[in-house]
Amino acid sequence: MFEISKFTVENLNKGCVTDVESPRFAWSVKTDISKTTVVDAHISVNGWSIHTKEQVGIEYAGKKLSPFTKYTATLEVKDNHGNLATASLEFETGLLGTDWYAQWITCNDYVFKEEKVSPIPMVFKKEFKANKKISSAKIYATAIGVYRLDLNGKKVGEDYFTPGFTSYKSNLQYQTYDITEYLQNENTLIATVGGGWAVGTFVFTRKNRITADRQALLAMIHIVYTDGSREIIGTDGSWMVSMDGPIRRSDIYDGEKYDARITVDNIAYKNAVVENVKITPNIEASYGVPVRAHEEFTPVKVSHVGEEIVYDFGQNFAGIVFIEIDGKENQEILIKHAEILHEDGSLHTEFLRTAKAQIKYTCREGHQVYSPSFTYMGFRYVSVNGIEEDKIKIVAKALYSDVKEIGEFSCSNEMINRLQENIKWGAKSNFVEIPTDCPQRDERMGWTGDIALFASTACYNFDIYRFITKWLKDMRDEQLPTGGIPNTIPAQGYGFPATMPTMAIDFWGDASVLVPWAVYQATGDVSVLKENYEMMKKYVNACKFWAGLFSVGKHRYLWHTLSTLHFGDWVAPDVSQMSQWQKRSKWTATASLANTSHILSEIAGILNEFEDENYYKKIFERTSDAYVSLLTDGNGKLLEEFQTAYVLPIHFNMFDEKTKRLAAANLAKLVKENDYKIGTGFPGTPYILFALADNGQEETAFKMLLNTKCPSWLYEVKMGATTIWERWDGLDENGNCPIGDDGTDTMISYNHYASGAVGDFLYKRVLGIEPVEAGYKSFRIKPLVNKELNSAKGKINTPYGEIAAEWMLEENRFTIKVDIPVGTTCELILPNGDTSELMNGFYDFSVEI
């Protein structure tokens, strides 16, 4: 067997509509024949072809593509055994920069001036005929706000929150839907446009009208008839609009108010008007991944608390409910959402802060079904008031961007397996259009620090390429002139540090370097480095500027300016006040500068920017020297000791090898004195187990990983967590929520993926799979074996195919099975030190240890 397992264009194997002038292809093969190599791959499209052995980022270099055109690409791959495999795919171009035969339209007399609420959704209607036989029909649509299309009573597409969340002043996506099968002779298109992130409330200050004063729609229908004629129906003043639709309010945070007595057929319409949209973004065919409904949950428990019916779905997640009701005319139903319960079984909503997270539903007479269109919640529990239990059926579905799961991990410890599931669910819940911090309270913002530290773990579990490169595009556009990165991307109404146009913030701004680097390591696609290289340089230069401000000598590389504007050792459990976390910024920021300059030096080398390579290497060396000279005794002991202060310089190789081992021993001593409990905040948590295990302290690392006392990863599991918590002490031993005066304004989220970055250790050390060359073209399998775990297995779907490993320890015998994909080489290192260089194929090893 020799066959093509993957053939993609712009990272999609189907459904690609693109405005990229030179789309890129990728492919992989699989076979049951060991020691197979590819001798040639031949890609053809639009009269252009290429012979190559490259499998990632193969850029089209043929004649200019035409707009609104379908293309077929073919792939032929030959191996060294004489086998030939073939595949093909189709993709389409969108507008490709041509003009829209449409105008922005809105409701002229809707004046929206209310504060801290979202606008009433607009309902646009267009009736049109298609009297001839149709060959194909498509609709191209975007909005200021978020839109939903219904054609002849059926929802168009599966997507939620289109056109998506971007830096609207710079970038706006449009979607393309094939509506051929929807059309009849007489047709009615309904486009409902809510406020979303552009016009509705956003950030915890509940700003609204950030992008525009009201919603607007831009759309055009392209119909091709079998006789060769074409028709375009674009938005203009002939379209109708109403403010009286069934969705009376919709808000990302507050939820949705829906009146089922109203239909789009029984409301009054008037002519829409052309809107003068104030922003001028680049409007481009969707280049991210859409939010869609995924896993469905049915209640695992139903209880009654007073007049409320409380449903437990058994899993904390981001999503919406789907309800089926036998209702009475004018009956009002209130649905609330929460992550946890009070002791009396009622919903605990205090941590939502100003977010109401409610559905207010008014019934019509009879049987009816409903789910919200323009909101989502973070929840495990739902309460329903206003209807009897036997009159309502309720299920819930997870909503998240359509990232594909590519990684699996499990081991002999079921609590670790639950932790792995919690890590995945934390990511799914916060991959909603952008990488958010949490899915429930009045934030859900694109905090850069969370994804900076989680990106590597995310890349093991999911294919995030399109999802994250969309977000990085906004980061490039929102970078401050002096190099700083806003703490949330898109900033969209959140000023800090945009209100301080010269500021750079360690670890949060580091996302500009750490995220592209993680994606490159996972995919081998050098374009993610090229596209973001200038942004990285500007950011690291800004960090260097702030470190050197008002300083002389080695202090020029000790970044300690304005600690109150840094996050420092954010949510470190060994200190209790936000100000104490921030005061550690001298250590975290200096280590950050060393790490980002070191990575940037490597990136510069990859891109053949050799002068930059040397420059940033010197910054790394001088910053490391400043840290060691000024913050330690020179022999691996911190002058002021805390876990993160050791973890960062150890893991970032800021010590020489001898001193690093001494520092790791001092870190291990701190950990033991803390009863093997975690003491790191955001910056140190992803790396602490590596800092220990890679430097002679394996036992300490595993004792910390397997600890079930608070604070620890498995304490959360022990307390019933189904996602990762923002704070290690989110619940006490009795299941109660601690609320302390720590300066964070009841900042407790039970769905916050940042500390789930420990997943990197599970894949790289416990399972043992780690890339050596970007994209796993060469990789290492080196399991770190501990007596507390007797087996582990997992797999990762890489650009070259699936890597799988499964090991078992029985008494002193270690066995491992590995599967190596075509196009890669693997260095397998067994616990007894035996090493093998492997090509593709399935292998089985067994040794005494």
Disulfide bonds with the S-S distance in Angstrom:
none
